Amino acid sequence: MSDLLLLILSIIGFFALYWVLIGQWRWNKQMREVEMRKIAKEIKEKAKKGKKK
């Protein structure tokens, strides 16, 4: 009985660890892409303003 409980808790722990590590990596990747798009947009806007002057 205790072996089964240990197995179940180990599986839950593995999935929790996977969710935290892989989920955080994906979240960071997604946020980095959004930030890069913002920076690119700002650079384009500054370039347009520079050409108008």
RAURQUI-V546821 format. One record per pair of residues at least 24 apart in sequence whose C-alpha atoms are under 8 Angstrom apart, sorted by sequence separation. I is the first residue (numbers start at 1). J is the second residue. D is the distance in whole Angstrom. If there is no record, write none. Layout:
((I	J	D) (I	J	D))
This chain:
none
